[in-house]
Amino acid sequence: MKGCHVLGAGASVFTLALTLALGAGPALSDLGVKTLEGKHVQYYVTEDMLLNADKDPNNWLMYGRDYESTRYSPLNQITANNVGDLVAKWSLSFGVIGAQDSQVTAVNGRLYVSSSQNKVFAIDGATGRELWRYDHPLPADLGPKLCCGDVNRGVIAYEDKVYLATLDTHLIALDNDTGEVVWDQKLGDYKTGEIFTSMPVVADGKIMIGNSGGDVGANAGTIYAVDAETGAPAWKTYTVPVTGKEDIAKTWGNGSWKTAGGTPWLPGSFDKETGLLLWGVGNPVPDFDGSVRPGDNLYTASTIAIDIKTGEIKGHFQYTPHDTYDYDGTNEAIVITDKEGRKVWVHADRNGHLYSIDRSTYKCNWVVPMSRVNWVKSWGENCRPIVDPEKVPTYGKVTKDIAPVLDGGKEWVPASYSKRTGFVYVPGRDMSMDLAAKKQEFKPGEWYLATDVLKLNPGGGYVKAFDATTGELAWARRQNTPATGGILSTAGGLIFNGDAEGVFRAIKDDTGETLWEFNVGTGIHSNPTTFMVGDTQYVAILAGPGGGSIWPLVYGDWLKTRQQGGSMFVFALHKKK
C-alpha cells in the first residue's frame, strides 16, 4: 500500500500516533489528517465485557455477576479440596455502622464498593489500599422516609464511570479513576417516600434504577432509564397504573391505583436473546388490608418483561395476585436454559415458592414450596394460588400462624444457579407471622401498612439446593437464624454465604456439607463475590447487620450483646512456602 514505508507494513494507527507523539515520522499535516488524538482509560468497561460477563472468569461486573443473574463464577482455584487453606488477606473499615447490604464490583483487579450512608470506595484488589472515596451528602430529614435503614446494594462500572443510586433519589456518575462527580441527575422526590437502595443496571448504553419506598408512601413504582454518558432521561416505566386509564387499572378496585405502591426496588436481569429486561415488582399497599384494593393489583408481586429500547412492558408473570402479606415479587429472575432445553427464568419468591417460568410465553412450568407454606389452599391455572380464606388478614381479628413470614421463604438476598450442578441455591427462612388488618388513611411519605398486629413467630433459616429443571429438593442445610446473606456458586464445587451470626462459610455444592467457616465479628446481610487479581482468586464479603424489616424484631436482643459493624473482608488461599 502506498505510504506503508513510513512505519512498515501492518503498523497501526495507535503506533502512528505514538510515533508522532515521540517526534518521529512525518508531520501531521503531511498525512492529510486534521485530527489525530486518543486517550487511554484504565479499568474501562465495554459493552462487550458486559454482554460476555458470564464467560469472563476474572471480573465481577454487575449485581448477579452476569446479565442472567446466575451469581455463578467459573473460577476454580479455590476448591472443595483446598478451601480449608482459605485465609483473610485484608479488611477495610467503612467508618460507618448500619446495614451493609452491598457487594463488591471487580474490574481488572480494581474493586468498587458502596457502604451504608451512600459512601463509595475504590480499592486496590490485592492490597486493600483505598484509592479514592466519595461521600454523598444526605438531607437531614431523610431518616423517617427510610423503610429499612440507610442501605445501598452496590455500584456498577461502565466505560470510564462508576454509577451510584442514592437514598435521596439521585443517580450519580463518578470518574472511575478519581471519584469526581461527572454528572448528577435527580430523578425522584424522597419527601414522598421514594428512595433508591439498589445497584443500577447497565445495558444498551443506559443506566437503569428502580425506586424503593412503597410502604412509606411512594405510591407509584417506577423504573428510570438514563443515557450513560450524559445522564439525560431515556425512558421511564411505571409498574402500576398512574392515570387510571391503563388496562391494568381495572385490576385495582375502588380507585386504589392512586396509592398503589409496587416499587421495583431490586436490580433486574437482562435476557440478551430477546432484548427484554426481567424486573421484579414489589407489594401493593396498604400491605395488609386488601379489602380497600379489590382485584389482582397488577403489576405488583410480579416479574415484568420490559423492552430495553423503549421501556414498554411486553409481558409479565404474577406470583401473588392481590397480595395481603407483603410478599413482593422483587426477587431476581435467574435466566437459564434448563436440562430439558426450555428457556426459562427461575425465581425464588418471598411467598414461599420456587418457580420455573417460560421466557417466551410467561407460562409456569412448575411451582414448589421451599419450606412450610400454608397461605395457599390449592393451585389454579398457570400456577395461580388459591388462597386459604382462614389465612387472610381481616378487621377485628388476629389471623395466626401465616407461613411464611412477610420477609418470605426468601428475602431479597439473592439465590445462585450453578452451571456445574444444575442446582439453584436458595437462602431462606422458615417462620410464620400473626396479622390483623385495620383501616388506615393514606398520607404521602408516611407508613401505609394498615395493621395493628404484626407478630413474628419463632423459626429458623436454611440454605437449600433445588434442581432447576424439576424443582426437586437436592439437599438442605438448616441454621439457627433466617438466612440473611446472598449466595455465590463456583466451578470449584463450592457455594459461599454468610449469616446473621456473622459466620461466613463455604459449603460443598452437591451435598450441603460445611467445609470452612470464618467469623467476621458481626452480622452479615450482604452478597459474596469472587474475582482474580493477578494469578490469585479472591472472595469478598461485607459485614454489618440490619436493614431488613425483621432485623430489629428478631435481632434486637442479639445486638445488645454483639457489636455492629461496617467493614469488608477479602479472602484467598494461604500460599505455602
Summary of the structure (lengths in Angstrom):
residues: 577
radius of gyration: 24.3
end to end distance: 55.9
largest distance: 91.7
contacts: 2130
relative contact order: 0.13
helix: 12%
strand: 36%
